[in-house]
C-alpha cells in the first residue's frame, strides 16, 4: 500500500519537478511498466485502423506469460491512465485502447481479465464504452458507473 501512495504522489505531483525528474523516483519495475504501456499506447491505435479489436486482443494476449508482478491492478490502472492522459492526436486516451492495454498488463500480472464492449450509464447519460473486468467486476471504472456488456473478448470459448 505504501508503494501505491508513493507512486501516486510521483505521477500526479504538480510541483516544479520536471517530467524526467519524476522518473528518477520510480523503481525499475515501474519504469519498465511505463515503457511497455507507452509502446502499446503508440501501436494499438494504428492497429485498430486495420484490424478488428478481437484480432488485436488475440495477438496481444496470445501466450502471455503470467508473472508475479509487484504491481497490483490499481497501480497498473494508474500507470496506464498517467501515460494515456498525456498523449494527443490519434493516440489520445480512449476506452478501447485503455482496455486493450489494461487487459494485456493484467494478464501479464497473472490477473484473469476480459474486455467488454457495451454501454455505460454515468451521471444519467448513456454512451458506448469499453472496459475490463476481472472476476465479474469492472476494473478502474468510477464506482457510480453502471455498465451493460454486449460483447466480451476473449469469449468463453477462447478461455
CORVEN-V963242 format. One record per residue. N is the residue number from 1. SS is DSSP state (H for helix, E for strand, L for the rest). PSI is psi in whole degrees, -180 to 180 (999 if undefined). Layout:
n:N ss:SS psi:PSI
n:N ss:SS psi:PSI
//
This chain:
n:1 ss:L psi:-37
n:2 ss:H psi:-39
n:3 ss:H psi:-40
n:4 ss:H psi:-43
n:5 ss:H psi:-41
n:6 ss:H psi:-44
n:7 ss:H psi:-44
n:8 ss:H psi:-43
n:9 ss:H psi:-39
n:10 ss:H psi:-48
n:11 ss:H psi:-34
n:12 ss:H psi:2
n:13 ss:L psi:142
n:14 ss:L psi:16
n:15 ss:L psi:-175
n:16 ss:L psi:-2
n:17 ss:L psi:131
n:18 ss:L psi:162
n:19 ss:H psi:-41
n:20 ss:H psi:-26
n:21 ss:H psi:-36
n:22 ss:H psi:-35
n:23 ss:H psi:-28
n:24 ss:L psi:-26
n:25 ss:L psi:-4
n:26 ss:L psi:153
n:27 ss:L psi:168
n:28 ss:H psi:-39
n:29 ss:H psi:-41
n:30 ss:H psi:-40
n:31 ss:H psi:-44
n:32 ss:H psi:-39
n:33 ss:H psi:-42
n:34 ss:H psi:-41
n:35 ss:H psi:-45
n:36 ss:H psi:-42
n:37 ss:H psi:-43
n:38 ss:H psi:-44
n:39 ss:H psi:-46
n:40 ss:H psi:-40
n:41 ss:H psi:-29
n:42 ss:H psi:-21
n:43 ss:H psi:-28
n:44 ss:H psi:-48
n:45 ss:H psi:-45
n:46 ss:H psi:-35
n:47 ss:H psi:-35
n:48 ss:H psi:-21
n:49 ss:H psi:-27
n:50 ss:H psi:-8
n:51 ss:L psi:154
n:52 ss:L psi:153
n:53 ss:H psi:-43
n:54 ss:H psi:-42
n:55 ss:H psi:-44
n:56 ss:H psi:-45
n:57 ss:H psi:-44
n:58 ss:H psi:-43
n:59 ss:H psi:-46
n:60 ss:H psi:-22
n:61 ss:H psi:1
n:62 ss:L psi:124
n:63 ss:L psi:36
n:64 ss:L psi:123
n:65 ss:L psi:124
n:66 ss:L psi:135
n:67 ss:L psi:169
n:68 ss:L psi:75
n:69 ss:L psi:135
n:70 ss:L psi:-5
n:71 ss:L psi:129
n:72 ss:L psi:176
n:73 ss:H psi:-34
n:74 ss:H psi:-39
n:75 ss:H psi:-40
n:76 ss:H psi:-45
n:77 ss:H psi:-45
n:78 ss:H psi:-42
n:79 ss:H psi:-45
n:80 ss:H psi:-46
n:81 ss:H psi:-36
n:82 ss:H psi:-41
n:83 ss:H psi:-51
n:84 ss:H psi:-31
n:85 ss:L psi:-16
n:86 ss:L psi:-7
n:87 ss:L psi:151
n:88 ss:L psi:174
n:89 ss:H psi:-142
n:90 ss:H psi:-13
n:91 ss:H psi:3
n:92 ss:L psi:153
n:93 ss:L psi:130
n:94 ss:L psi:160
n:95 ss:H psi:-31
n:96 ss:H psi:-49
n:97 ss:H psi:-45
n:98 ss:H psi:-43
n:99 ss:H psi:-41
n:100 ss:H psi:-46
n:101 ss:H psi:-44
n:102 ss:H psi:-44
n:103 ss:H psi:-45
n:104 ss:H psi:-50
n:105 ss:H psi:-34
n:106 ss:H psi:-42
n:107 ss:H psi:-39
n:108 ss:H psi:-32
n:109 ss:L psi:2
n:110 ss:L psi:16
n:111 ss:L psi:117
n:112 ss:L psi:129
n:113 ss:L psi:161
n:114 ss:E psi:152
n:115 ss:E psi:138
n:116 ss:E psi:137
n:117 ss:E psi:133
n:118 ss:E psi:-139
n:119 ss:E psi:142
n:120 ss:E psi:148
n:121 ss:E psi:118
n:122 ss:E psi:123
n:123 ss:L psi:50
n:124 ss:L psi:21
n:125 ss:E psi:149
n:126 ss:E psi:142
n:127 ss:E psi:158
n:128 ss:E psi:146
n:129 ss:E psi:154
n:130 ss:E psi:140
n:131 ss:E psi:170
n:132 ss:E psi:138
n:133 ss:E psi:147
n:134 ss:E psi:125
n:135 ss:L psi:39
n:136 ss:L psi:3
n:137 ss:E psi:134
n:138 ss:E psi:143
n:139 ss:E psi:129
n:140 ss:L psi:19
n:141 ss:L psi:148
n:142 ss:L psi:147
n:143 ss:L psi:-36
n:144 ss:L psi:16
n:145 ss:L psi:130
n:146 ss:E psi:130
n:147 ss:E psi:143
n:148 ss:E psi:103
n:149 ss:E psi:142
n:150 ss:E psi:-32
n:151 ss:E psi:150
n:152 ss:E psi:149
n:153 ss:E psi:130
n:154 ss:L psi:156
n:155 ss:L psi:165
n:156 ss:H psi:-30
n:157 ss:H psi:-17
n:158 ss:H psi:-12
n:159 ss:L psi:999
//
